[in-house]
Amino acid sequence: MPISLPRPIAAYFAADQDDGGAIAMCFSENAVVIDEHRTHKGRDAIRKWKTEASAKYSYTATPFEVSEQNAQTVVTARVAGNFPGSPVDLRYAFVLQHDLIARLEITA
């Protein structure tokens, strides 16, 4: 059963199947993404991060749980694809601002 996500987060997971440009437009101009212990600041860096990740692996992310924690919207998603350890459940901690994503940290 699909879960209900705030609009910017639903847009993020929908764009995750597209290119890095589509993902970057889900974020504010000065947004920050932290993934695999690396920080990507600004839309251009976020676009590059997603483009490189998409070129390296094919995967799908299926959100199955959402909660509010410390002013963050935390989504847990099952990520499956052609990477070592697949499938894995990842935690996406979003901070929203003005109907865009201002910060995202992805952890295991």
N, C-alpha and C positions, 0 to 999 in steps of 0.2 A: 504494500500500500504506500503510495507516494506521500511524502511529508510536505507540509506547507513551509516555505522559506520566504524570508523577506525578499522583495523584488530585486535588489542589487545582487543578493546571493544566488537567487534562482538564475539571474542573468549570467552570473559567473559560471555556474555549473553547465548552463546551456552553451555558453561560448567556449567552454573547455573542450568541446568537440571540434571547434574551429581553429583558426590560426591565432597567433600571438596578438595580432592587431585587435581582434574581437575581444580578447581577454583584457587588454590594456584599457579599452574604453569602459570597462566596468569599474575602473579605479579613478580616484581623484588625481589631479595633475602631480601632486607631491606624495602620493601614496607610497607605502613601504610593504614589501613582501619578504618574509623570511621563510626560506625553504632549504632543507638539507644544510642548515647552519650557515647559509649565505644570505646576505641582505641585498635586496634590489630596490633602489629608490627612484621613484618617478616613472611615468608611463613608458618612456623609451626603454628603461632598464627592465621594466616588467614585460614589455613586448618581447625583448631579446630573451629573457629568462624562459618565457613560455614557448617561444619559437624553437629554442634549443632543446627544451625538454620534449617537445612534440616530435622533433626530428630524431631524438635518441630512442624514444619508446612509443609504442602504441598502447593506449590504455583507455579504460572507461572508469569514471568515478560515479558511484551511485550513493547519494546521501540517504541515510536511514535513521538519523537521530539529530535533533536540534534542541539546544537549551541556551539560556542566558546565564552568563557567569562573569561577574566583575566588569560590567559594561561591554561585554563582548558577546557576540552570537557565535556559539560553538556548534559546528556541524561535524558529525562523524560520518564518513563515507567509506564504502568498500571500493578500493581501487584495484582493478584487475587488468593485467596486460602482459606484455612480453619483457618484463623486467625481473631480476632476481628477487625471490621471496613473494611473488604474486600468488594469490591476492593478499592484500593487506588492508587493515582498517586504519585510516588516517584521520587526524583531528585537525579541523580547519577553524581557527579562531579569527573571526572577522570583527573589525571595528568599522561601523558605518558612519558616514558624515554627509549630509545633504544629498541623500539618495545615491551615494556612491560608496565604494569601499575605500577607506582611508588606510587600513592596515590589515594584513593577513599573515598569520603565522601557521605554517603547516608542520605538524609533528606526528610521530608514530604513536 
